[in-house]
Amino acid sequence: MTRYGLVCLLLGAMAWGQAATPKSAPSTQKPASQSSSPAKPAAEGAAQEPEAPKVAPDAPVITIKGVCDQSGAKTPALECRTVITRAQFEQVVDAVQPNMPARVRRQFATRYANAFAMSKKAEEMGLDKGPSYEEHMKLARIQVLATEFNKAMQEKASQISDKESEDYYNNNKDQFDQIEASRIYIPKAQQPTAQEESDSDNDKDKDEAKGKDKKLSQAEEQKRTEASEKVMKEEADKLRARAAAGEDFNKLQEDAYQIAGIKSGAPNTKMGKMRRNMLPPTQVSVMELKPGEVSPVIADQSGYFIYKVISREVMPLDQAREEIKGVLRSQRLQEEMKEIQESATPVLDEAYFGPEAPRGAVPPRGPLPPGAPGAGPPSPKPGTPPGTK
């Protein structure tokens, strides 16, 4: 039970280690761009890892001086020491974070040794007895079991056969449709020219000097914006007609930027291969076009879009297999979690806990580890902005 307590105590340290690890990625990858041989950086990175394979499983890797291995031993404090072998240490590491990076592993060993020493001192002080200790150990047991259950559930959900992947692929072919297309982006409004900006500033200065109502200038600004948006909408319709007539999309994109008053270079209109999940909801209709067809003008918050499909195909099963496994695995985990939550729904006394927080409110951080049942799902990654690939 003491070991479980130590593991839970160090979970916070591992969360810090996991967050710190990605920051070192650029420095480890940087030499790859400077090296003429792409195979060398991987070999050099492997050489930087501790030579753990050369250390025997029963060889000591951590020696904690001043801490006796057995509590209550009569050995003098100066002669006390606790020895942890490679096998023992890796057993703890596997329980906390399998495949722990070498740099974090060294930091974890130091934290583990310090925690071990504190736990021995606590035992000497009799802190391993009493209601507080018992409650902490109950909570530690819940945490460990929840984590182990979550791990077992993920391993079970990952066992997906080739037939299951093939069945999903055949039943959801539309999800793997992909097109190669060109796209024109027309801004929603024109950018004001330098002269217009100067005139606008002069008008504002005059209005302020005369004490005119500011609402008048706001109305004029609104009128100017509406006129600008009308020009760009008409331009989008003209560009669509030219695109349907077969004009080059890159030339049409340059004209769109010129009319909008954008001085920066127009982007390349070739979008590469795209699928439904890569497009904003307002632009998914493009997937229904046949090769050679040009879409209608598609309005979006940022402007207008015109697509032309160059080719279309269905992603082969071999390329989609890993993605399918990820989808099926996620579905199984959600179903399993839903079953658990429905079979054990907590009912809280509002007189004691207060009313339920409104939807969208950030709940307080609980004691359960991330990913454990009841701890809540991880935060989703930011989505792709509308109109971008």
C-alpha positions in Angstrom: 0.0 0.0 0.0 2.9 2.4 0.7 4.1 1.9 -2.9 0.7 3.0 -4.2 0.8 6.1 -2.0 4.2 7.0 -3.4 3.0 6.4 -7.0 0.0 8.8 -6.4 2.3 11.3 -4.7 4.5 11.4 -7.8 1.7 11.7 -10.4 1.9 15.4 -10.1 5.6 15.4 -10.8 5.0 13.3 -13.9 2.3 15.7 -15.2 5.0 18.4 -14.9 7.5 16.2 -16.7 5.1 15.5 -19.5 4.4 19.1 -20.1 8.1 20.0 -20.1 9.1 17.3 -22.5 7.7 18.8 -25.8 9.7 22.0 -25.2 12.9 20.1 -25.9 11.7 18.7 -29.2 12.9 21.6 -31.4 16.4 21.4 -29.9 16.6 17.7 -30.6 15.3 18.0 -34.1 17.3 21.1 -35.0 20.5 19.2 -35.9 18.6 17.1 -38.4 18.1 20.1 -40.7 21.8 20.9 -40.5 23.0 17.4 -41.2 23.6 16.0 -44.7 22.7 12.5 -43.6 19.1 12.1 -42.3 20.0 8.9 -40.6 22.6 10.4 -38.2 20.4 12.5 -36.0 18.3 9.5 -35.0 21.5 7.5 -34.2 22.9 10.4 -32.2 19.6 10.8 -30.3 19.7 7.2 -29.4 23.3 7.5 -28.2 22.3 10.2 -25.8 19.9 7.8 -24.0 21.4 6.2 -20.8 22.9 2.9 -21.5 20.2 1.1 -19.5 20.4 -2.2 -21.6 24.0 -2.6 -20.3 22.8 -2.4 -16.7 21.8 -5.8 -15.2 18.2 -6.0 -13.8 19.5 -6.7 -10.3 22.2 -3.9 -10.4 21.6 -0.9 -8.1 20.5 2.2 -9.9 19.5 4.3 -6.9 21.1 4.3 -3.5 19.5 6.4 -0.8 22.0 7.0 2.0 20.8 7.6 5.5 17.5 5.7 4.9 17.2 2.1 6.2 15.6 -0.4 3.9 13.6 -1.9 6.8 11.6 0.4 9.0 12.5 -0.1 12.7 16.0 -1.4 11.9 18.6 -0.7 14.6 21.3 0.1 12.1 23.0 3.5 12.9 21.7 6.3 10.6 25.0 6.9 9.0 25.3 3.2 7.9 21.6 3.1 6.7 21.0 2.9 3.0 18.3 1.8 0.7 19.2 0.2 -2.6 16.8 0.2 -5.6 17.7 -2.0 -8.5 17.0 -1.4 -12.1 14.2 -3.9 -12.2 12.5 -2.3 -9.1 12.8 1.2 -10.5 11.5 0.3 -13.9 8.5 -1.4 -12.3 7.7 1.9 -10.6 8.2 3.8 -13.8 6.0 1.5 -15.8 3.2 2.0 -13.2 3.5 5.8 -13.5 4.4 6.5 -17.1 5.6 3.8 -19.5 8.2 4.9 -22.0 9.2 7.8 -19.8 11.8 10.0 -21.6 15.4 9.7 -20.3 15.6 13.3 -19.0 12.4 13.0 -17.1 13.4 9.6 -15.8 16.4 11.1 -14.1 14.3 13.8 -12.5 11.7 11.3 -11.5 14.4 9.1 -9.8 15.4 12.1 -7.6 11.8 12.9 -6.7 11.1 9.3 -6.0 14.1 9.0 -3.7 13.1 12.2 -1.8 9.5 10.9 -1.5 10.8 7.6 -0.2 13.0 9.3 2.4 10.0 11.4 3.5 7.8 8.4 3.8 10.3 6.6 6.0 10.6 9.6 8.3 6.8 9.8 8.4 6.7 6.1 9.5 9.2 6.9 12.3 6.9 9.7 13.5 3.9 7.4 13.4 2.1 9.3 10.6 1.2 6.0 9.0 -1.5 5.5 11.5 -4.7 7.4 12.2 -7.9 8.5 10.3 -6.1 11.0 8.0 -3.6 8.4 6.7 -6.4 5.8 6.2 -8.5 8.3 4.2 -5.5 9.2 2.0 -4.8 5.6 1.4 -8.4 4.9 0.4 -8.2 7.8 -2.0 -4.9 6.5 -3.3 -6.4 3.1 -3.9 -9.3 4.6 -5.8 -6.9 6.6 -8.0 -4.7 3.6 -8.8 -7.6 1.3 -9.5 -9.3 3.9 -11.7 -6.0 4.4 -13.6 -5.5 0.7 -14.1 -9.1 0.3 -15.2 -8.7 3.1 -17.7 -5.5 1.5 -19.0 -7.1 -1.9 -19.4 -10.1 -0.4 -21.1 -7.9 1.4 -23.7 -5.9 -1.8 -24.4 -9.2 -3.7 -24.9 -10.6 -1.0 -27.2 -7.4 -1.1 -29.2 -7.8 -4.7 -30.2 -9.4 -4.2 -33.6 -9.3 -6.9 -36.2 -8.7 -6.3 -39.9 -12.2 -7.5 -40.7 -13.7 -4.8 -38.4 -11.6 -2.2 -40.2 -12.7 -3.4 -43.6 -16.4 -3.4 -42.5 -16.2 0.1 -41.3 -14.4 1.2 -44.5 -17.0 -0.4 -46.7 -19.9 1.0 -44.7 -18.5 4.5 -44.6 -17.0 5.0 -48.0 -18.2 8.6 -48.2 -15.9 9.5 -45.3 -12.9 8.6 -47.4 -13.8 10.5 -50.5 -11.1 12.9 -51.3 -10.8 15.6 -54.0 -8.0 17.6 -55.4 -9.2 21.2 -56.0 -8.3 24.8 -56.6 -9.8 27.6 -54.6 -10.3 31.3 -55.0 -10.7 33.4 -51.9 -12.5 36.8 -52.3 -12.3 39.1 -49.2 -15.7 40.3 -47.9 -14.8 44.0 -48.1 -12.2 46.2 -49.7 -9.4 47.5 -47.7 -9.4 51.4 -47.5 -6.9 53.1 -49.7 -4.3 55.5 -48.2 -6.3 58.4 -49.6 -9.6 57.2 -48.1 -7.9 56.7 -44.7 -6.6 60.2 -44.9 -10.0 61.6 -45.9 -11.6 59.6 -43.1 -9.2 61.0 -40.5 -9.7 64.6 -41.8 -13.5 64.2 -41.6 -13.3 62.9 -38.0 -11.0 65.8 -37.1 -13.5 68.3 -38.6 -16.5 66.6 -36.9 -14.8 66.8 -33.6 -13.8 70.4 -34.1 -17.4 71.3 -35.0 -18.8 69.2 -32.2 -20.9 67.0 -34.5 -22.6 63.9 -33.2 -20.2 60.9 -33.5 -23.2 58.7 -34.6 -23.1 60.5 -37.9 -19.6 59.4 -38.7 -20.4 55.9 -37.6 -23.3 55.9 -40.0 -21.1 57.0 -42.8 -18.6 54.4 -41.9 -21.3 51.8 -42.0 -22.5 53.1 -45.4 -19.0 52.9 -46.8 -18.5 49.3 -45.5 -21.8 48.2 -47.1 -20.8 49.7 -50.4 -17.4 48.0 -50.2 -19.1 44.6 -49.4 -21.5 45.1 -52.3 -18.5 45.6 -54.7 -16.8 42.5 -53.5 -20.0 40.4 -53.8 -20.4 41.6 -57.4 -16.7 40.8 -58.0 -17.2 37.3 -56.6 -20.0 36.6 -59.1 -17.9 37.9 -62.0 -14.9 35.8 -60.9 -17.2 32.7 -60.7 -18.4 33.3 -64.3 -14.8 33.6 -65.5 -13.8 30.5 -63.6 -16.6 28.5 -65.2 -15.4 29.8 -68.6 -12.0 28.1 -67.9 -9.8 31.0 -66.9 -6.7 30.3 -64.7 -7.5 30.3 -61.0 -4.2 31.9 -60.0 -4.9 34.8 -62.3 -8.4 35.1 -60.9 -7.1 35.1 -57.3 -4.7 37.9 -58.2 -7.6 40.0 -59.6 -9.6 39.4 -56.5 -6.8 40.7 -54.3 -6.3 43.7 -56.5 -9.9 44.6 -56.4 -9.9 44.2 -52.6 -6.9 46.5 -52.3 -4.6 43.8 -50.8 -1.0 44.5 -51.7 0.5 41.2 -50.3 1.0 38.4 -52.8 -2.1 36.3 -53.7 -1.9 32.7 -52.4 -1.6 29.7 -54.6 -5.0 28.4 -55.4 -4.0 24.7 -55.5 -5.3 23.1 -52.3 -4.1 19.6 -52.7 -6.2 16.6 -51.5 -9.1 17.4 -49.2 -11.8 15.4 -47.4 -15.1 16.3 -45.8 -13.6 16.6 -42.3 -11.0 19.1 -43.6 -13.7 21.5 -44.8 -15.8 24.0 -42.8 -19.5 23.1 -42.8 -20.4 25.9 -45.2 -18.0 24.4 -47.8 -18.7 20.7 -47.5 -21.0 20.9 -50.6 -17.8 21.0 -52.7 -17.4 17.3 -52.1 -20.4 16.6 -54.3 -18.8 18.2 -57.4 -17.5 16.2 -60.3 -14.0 16.7 -61.7 -14.0 19.9 -63.8 -17.0 21.4 -62.1 -16.9 24.9 -60.5 -18.8 25.5 -57.3 -21.2 28.4 -56.8 -20.0 31.4 -54.8 -19.8 30.2 -51.2 -20.3 32.9 -48.6 -18.5 32.8 -45.3 -17.9 35.2 -42.5 -14.5 36.2 -43.9 -15.5 36.4 -47.5 -16.4 34.3 -50.5 -14.9 31.1 -51.9 -15.0 29.5 -55.4 -13.8 25.9 -55.9 -13.0 23.9 -58.9 -12.5 20.1 -58.5 -9.5 18.8 -60.4 -9.9 15.1 -59.5 -11.5 12.8 -57.0 -10.8 9.4 -55.6 -11.5 7.2 -52.6 -8.6 6.8 -50.1 -7.4 3.2 -50.3 -8.1 0.9 -47.3 -4.4 0.5 -46.5 -4.0 4.3 -46.1 -7.2 4.6 -44.1 -6.6 1.6 -41.8 -4.9 3.4 -38.9 -7.4 6.2 -39.0 -10.3 3.7 -38.9 -8.7 1.9 -35.9 -8.5 5.3 -34.1 -12.2 5.9 -34.8 -13.3 2.5 -33.7 -11.1 2.7 -30.6 -12.7 6.1 -29.6 -16.2 4.8 -30.2 -15.6 1.8 -28.0 -14.1 3.9 -25.2 -17.1 6.3 -25.4 -19.6 3.4 -25.2 -17.7 1.8 -22.3 -17.6 5.1 -20.4 -21.3 5.8 -21.2 -22.2 2.3 -19.8 -20.3 2.9 -16.6 -21.8 6.4 -16.1 -25.3 5.1 -16.7 -24.8 2.2 -14.3 -23.5 4.4 -11.5 -25.0 7.8 -11.7 -24.3 10.0 -8.6 -27.1 11.9 -7.0 -25.8 14.9 -5.0 -27.7 16.7 -2.3 -28.1 20.3 -3.5 -28.8 21.5 0.0 -25.2 20.5 0.8 -23.3 20.9 -2.6 -25.4 23.7 -4.0 -27.0 23.8 -7.5 -25.3 22.3 -10.5 -22.9 24.7 -12.3 -24.2 26.0 -15.7 -23.0 24.3 -18.9 -19.7 25.5 -20.1 -18.4 26.4 -16.6 -15.0 25.1 -15.8 -15.3 22.5 -13.0 -12.9 22.6 -10.1 -9.9 20.2 -10.4 -10.7 16.9 -8.7 -8.3 14.4 -7.1 -8.8 11.8 -9.8 -6.0 11.5 -12.5 -6.7 12.8 -16.0 -8.2 10.1 -18.2 -9.7 8.1 -15.2 -13.4 7.4 -15.2 -15.1 10.5 -13.7 -12.1 12.8 -14.3 -13.6 14.2 -17.5 -12.3 14.1 -21.1 -9.2 16.0 -22.2 -9.6 19.4 -23.7 -10.1 19.2 -27.5 -7.5 20.6 -29.8 -8.2 23.9 -31.4 -10.1 23.5 -34.7 -9.0 24.7 -38.1 -10.2 28.3 -38.8 -13.0 28.4 -41.4 -11.9 28.6 -45.0 -8.4 27.2 -44.3 -7.0 23.8 -45.2 
